C-alpha cells in the first residue's frame, strides 16, 4: 500500500444542471489495484461525478488526470480510449442484440465475429464470468445482463471500472459471485469504483470509502478502520440510528385473505401460481423474491388492475364485513382503503406523470372526490407541501415537473402520496428502490407509522437485510409460487436466498 | 396467362418508386428518426430532377441530348433536393430536437407545396397548352432498357424491360440489407435506433449517425420520385400526379418489418395491388366497383398493421427509440 500508483485524480470538479448544483469542487482519487466505494445519499452527486469520468457529462470546472496526465474526457469514446469504463445503473444494452453484438458495439478495429467471441471467452475464463455470447439480451436475467455489461467494459480494454449500484437487483448469491469477480479483477491490477448505498457491501468489498454529501466531499475512510455507523454519520452529516424499529403488532385481525390466485400475463406466461396468504391489520408482511417472480402481478391483482384467472381476494373491514375484491373496479377497491404504491424500475412508469408538477401528481388520486365542474387545486397542493416537508423532498418548488427531480425524490412523492391517502391496506413494492439511507429510513418510519395505526402492510423489497428487519412475516416467492412463509425474526438471510431460488 | 405476364412488368414499374421510398425510410428509421416527411421528400426529389432536366433540355434546343448529361443532371439535382430536405429534417429533429411527427408532417406539406410551386412555374415557362411538362428526351434515356430484352420474349419483358433506375433500386435495397445485417456500421446504426443512450455510451457518434442515415435515406427516397417522373410517367410532370405513393412507402416499411431485402418483393406486391383494379373486369355498368378495388393496397396495409401489432417477436418490432429524440444530458 505504500507506493501506490494513481490511476485517476479528479480535482475541484463542479457541475450544475439548470438550477441544481450537482457537484461542487469535488476531489477524488483512485489508485491502481484497489476497490473504492463511493458513498452518498441520493442526489449527493455520486453518479454525476462518475458520469463525468465516463464522458457522459462534461464538468463545468475542474481537472481530471489519468495516469498522471491531464485529460479532457468529452465523450464515452474518450473515456474508453483512456481505459475507463462504466456500468450504469440502468444497463446500457440493446435488448434485441445478442450478448456479443452488445459487447462488440462501438469498439475500434475490424468486425470479426469469431475473433470477438474468442476474446469474450478469454475474458470470461480469466475472471470467472459466465456469458453465452449468442443469447439475446431480452432473454437474460438481470444478473446476466450485468455480467454482459462488465465483460463489455473489459472487452474495450478498461482497467478503471465504475459500477453504479451493481448489487441493487441481485440476489445474495449473485452478489457474492459479483464480488468474487471484482476481487479477481483487483488482483489483476484493475481499479474499481463501486457506487452503493449498502453499507455491508462497502465493508465486504472495498479498500477505501469516499463519502459525498450534497455534491461535495464529506470525507474519506479506510474500510478496515471504520464501521457502518461512522460512514452513515459522515454521509448524512448528523448521527442516524441504523436500526429499523419493529413494533409488536397490536391485536392483529385478518384484513385481507388471498386464496389460490392465478395470473397469466399477455404473453400467456403464468406469473402467479396458486398463491394463498392472508394479511393482518397492524402487521407488515414482507415479500422476498428475485425481481420478476410475480410480485408485480400479485400486487396488481389485489389492486384490481390485473386480470385474475382464478382465486379470490377477500377484504374484511373493522366490522368484519367481507367484500370480494376480484371483479371490482380499481377505483372502488381504492375507495375501500386498499392503496397500491408500486415503484417500477424506471420509477416514473406507474403512478406519476413526469411532465406534471408535484401537486398535480397528488391531484391524480383525488380529483374524483370533488364533484364540481372545476378541479380543486388547493387540497392537493397542501398534500404536496406536506409530503415535500415531511419527506424532505429536494425540489426547486411545487411547480417543478416531477420528471426533473432525482430518482429518490420522485419516489418519495409516490410513496408519500399513497400514505397520505390514509389507507387500510398498503401495498408497497420497492418503496426504497435506489434510495439513500436517510430517505429510506424516512420511508421505513412512515410505513411503521401506518402499521401502528393498524394498517395491513404488504412490503415488497429487494434488500433482504431491510426486509428481515421491518417485516413480521416474510413470504418468499419463486417463479410465481410461494416457496414458504417464514417468521422474520427467526429466519436467516441465507435461508431466504435459497428459498428465492427454490434450492431447498 | 398473357394478361398476367403483361401485369408483372407494370406491377414492377409501380413498385419501384415504393421500393426507393421504403428503402430510404428504413435507413432513416433504423437511426430512430420517424421521417413522416417522406412523401414530401420524394416529391422534392422528383421536381428537382425535373427542374434540372427542364433547363438542360431547353439549353440543347431542338438538338439531341447527350445521354450521359441527360442522366447525370437530373440525378444530381434530385440528390441535391432530397439532401436539403434531409438536412432540414435532421437539423430540426436532431439538433433542435423538435417533435418528429410534427416536423415530418410539415416537411410533407412543404415538399408537396414546393413541388407544385416549381412545377407550376415551369409549366408557365414552357408555355404549354396542357398543365404539364414533357421531358421526352430525358425520359427516353432513363427508359433505355437492355438491348437484348426484346429478343427474349416474355422473359425479357419481366426481367430486362426496365430503365437503369429500377435495377438501381433493387441493388440499393440489397446493399442496405447487407450493411444493416452484416457490417459494423449497420450494427452501430441499429444500436442508435434501438437505444441511443447505449450507442452513445459505447462511443458511437449518435448525432452523426442520425444525420447521415436520415440524409442518405432521403436521397434514396428522392430517387423514387425521380424514377416516377422520368421512367414511369415517361417524363411528364403534372402537379399532384405522384399521389399517395409516399405514404404507401411508409406503410411498406412496417409491412417489411424494417427489412430492406423483403422490401423488394413487398414493393412489387404493393405495386401490383395499386394497379390491380385495372385488371379486374367489371364491365361498363359497374364502374363503381373499380373505386372499391382501388382501396385494396390501403386495406392490405391496414390488415398488415393489425397483424404486425399483434406479433410479439422482439426482433420484428420497430426500432425501440423510433420517434424519440436523444439528448445526452437529459435526466
Interface residues (C-beta under 8 A of the other chain):
Chain A: X17 X54 X56 X57 X75 X76 X77 X80 X86 X88 X92 X93 X94 X95 X96 X97 X101 X102 X104 X105 X106 X107 X111 X136 X138 X152 X267 X404 X406
Chain B: X183 X184 X187 X188 X190 X191 X194 X195 X197 X198 X199 X200 X201 X202 X203 X204 X205 X312 X314 X315 X317 X320 X328 X329 X331
